[in-house]
Amino acid sequence: MKWWLYVLECRGGALYTGMTGDLPRRLAEHQSGSGAKFTRARRPVRLVAAWTFGTRQAAAHAERRFKQLPRAAKLAWVEGRWPFAGAPFDFAALGEESDARFCPRCGGRLALRHVESRPLLVCSVCGRHHYRNAKPCAGVLIVRGGMVLLARRGRDPHKGALDIPGGFMEAEETPDHCAVREAREELGLEVRLVGLLGFYMDHYEFQGERSSILNIYYVAETDGEPTAGDDASEVGWYPLTEPPPMAFPHEAVVLRDLQRWVAQGGLSREGGWSWPR
């Protein structure tokens, strides 16, 4: 179970520190006036910081430590979004997908502002806007005789789970070149791309950072036999009619789409490759 140490900013700038095993429910109670006596008299309240712990004991210990800090130190931790008592800052709880705190141009502090009716990190020194753009990835779906080639992840995130071979695009790299490169690095295969399956959105969490990713998938063929390499611990063929559990949520949709295309004759080689319209 996950436990939170959280900080609220109350009316007049007062800070309230609490601990809970259900942050959304507890926050709703504070906002409705059924929470703590302190916040009841100081509404509205706003969540400004949260840290996640694996046990109630660890969260309770962190709560005691945080309450003992002077106000200036509490504000520094709130604004800095640093780990506290060994726990990571929960950016997702505040609706933030980036842990960036400083401007890459001048090093100034990034602050959350509302620009054109949406939240955006803006440098407090030079005014540079820090956009959270989706990171592009490309993958390859190699199909042979009603089977699709999948790789088992050899490292985190989701180490040991099945994954569609692919990865993040390099600077100046096109999606099709990325898909071919990833097949070579992860599977030891030279592939021929035969078409574009589609675009799929998801999230990627690594080292405490959660990013939006745009996945671009190609269908491919090959005459070679795969060998695990790079990030894959093993590779194997799996039937499209019984897709296995996958590492990322969007991949189940990808395999269903691929199965439908195959069933519709999209991968029939009579007279060459033809794609359903």
Summary of the structure (lengths in Angstrom):
residues: 277
radius of gyration: 23.9
end to end distance: 47.6
largest distance: 75.8
contacts: 831
relative contact order: 0.11
helix: 25%
strand: 35%
